[in-house]
Amino acid sequence: MRHFPPAYHRPQLDTAAIGHSRVPDYPVWVHAASTESFRTQRTLADVRRLVSSLQYSVHGTAAALRFTDAQLATMRTRIRALTVHLALADSLAAVTDDEIGFITQLEQELHL
């Protein structure tokens, strides 16, 4: 764990109260209408830029203060995999519902 001065220690998530961490490492189930809306409102280039912003935000200080090291590691791993997948994709149809759920949830969590 990083060593911050006492005033900067991040609060630990109360996982018992919410049932799971805020950004899960398991598949995120989203409504089909949400994924279709996501695909119609954004282009592949938009999603690539968004994932790049997410990657930058997850490596930032604010995220380090809000999430545990394990959560940050999970997010970074998933974002790296998603970045590679998006680089190889030729359309948003190649992006899975799980990936859209992850992007959407992380975007909301990081307030992008």
C-alpha positions in Angstrom: 0.0 0.0 0.0 1.2 3.5 -0.7 2.2 5.6 2.3 0.3 8.9 2.4 0.3 11.3 5.3 -2.6 10.5 7.7 -4.8 13.3 6.4 -4.6 11.7 2.9 -5.5 8.1 3.7 -8.2 7.1 1.4 -11.4 5.7 2.9 -11.8 2.0 2.4 -14.9 0.8 0.6 -17.5 -0.8 2.8 -18.0 -3.8 0.5 -20.3 -5.5 3.0 -22.7 -2.6 2.7 -22.7 -2.4 -1.1 -22.2 -6.1 -1.8 -19.2 -5.6 -4.1 -16.5 -3.2 -5.0 -17.6 -0.1 -7.0 -15.8 -1.2 -10.1 -16.1 -4.9 -10.3 -13.7 -7.3 -12.0 -16.5 -9.6 -13.0 -18.8 -9.1 -16.0 -21.1 -6.1 -15.7 -24.6 -6.9 -16.9 -26.2 -4.0 -18.7 -29.6 -3.7 -20.3 -29.5 -4.3 -24.1 -31.1 -0.9 -24.7 -28.2 0.8 -22.9 -25.6 -0.9 -25.0 -27.5 -0.1 -28.2 -27.8 3.5 -27.1 -24.1 3.6 -26.3 -23.3 2.2 -29.8 -25.6 4.7 -31.6 -24.4 7.8 -29.7 -20.7 7.2 -30.0 -18.3 6.3 -32.8 -15.4 3.9 -32.5 -13.0 6.9 -32.4 -15.1 8.4 -29.5 -14.8 5.2 -27.5 -11.0 5.0 -28.1 -10.6 8.5 -26.8 -12.8 7.8 -23.8 -10.8 4.7 -22.9 -7.6 6.7 -23.3 -9.1 9.3 -20.8 -10.1 6.5 -18.5 -6.6 5.1 -18.6 -5.1 8.5 -17.8 -7.6 9.0 -14.9 -7.0 5.6 -13.4 -3.2 6.4 -13.3 -3.9 9.8 -11.6 -3.6 10.8 -8.0 -7.4 11.3 -7.5 -8.1 7.7 -8.4 -5.2 6.5 -6.2 -6.8 8.2 -3.2 -10.3 6.8 -4.0 -9.6 3.1 -4.8 -7.6 0.3 -3.2 -4.5 -1.0 -4.9 -6.3 -4.2 -5.9 -9.1 -2.2 -7.6 -6.6 0.0 -9.4 -4.7 -3.0 -10.6 -7.9 -4.6 -11.9 -9.0 -1.5 -13.7 -5.6 -1.0 -15.3 -5.5 -4.6 -16.5 -9.0 -4.4 -18.0 -8.3 -1.0 -19.6 -5.1 -2.3 -21.2 -7.0 -5.3 -22.6 -9.8 -3.0 -23.8 -7.3 -0.7 -25.5 -5.8 -3.5 -27.5 -9.2 -4.8 -28.4 -10.3 -1.4 -29.6 -7.2 -0.9 -31.6 -8.0 -4.1 -33.5 -11.7 -3.5 -33.8 -13.2 -2.2 -37.0 -16.5 -1.1 -35.6 -18.4 -0.7 -32.3 -20.2 -4.0 -33.0 -16.9 -5.7 -31.9 -17.2 -4.2 -28.4 -19.0 -6.6 -26.1 -21.8 -5.7 -23.7 -19.5 -6.4 -20.8 -16.9 -4.0 -22.1 -19.6 -1.3 -22.6 -20.8 -1.9 -19.0 -17.3 -1.6 -17.7 -16.6 1.6 -19.7 -19.9 3.1 -18.6 -19.5 2.3 -14.9 -15.9 3.5 -14.8 -16.8 6.7 -16.7 -19.5 7.4 -14.1 -17.2 6.5 -11.2 -14.5 8.8 -12.4 -16.9 11.5 -13.4 -15.7 11.9 -17.0 
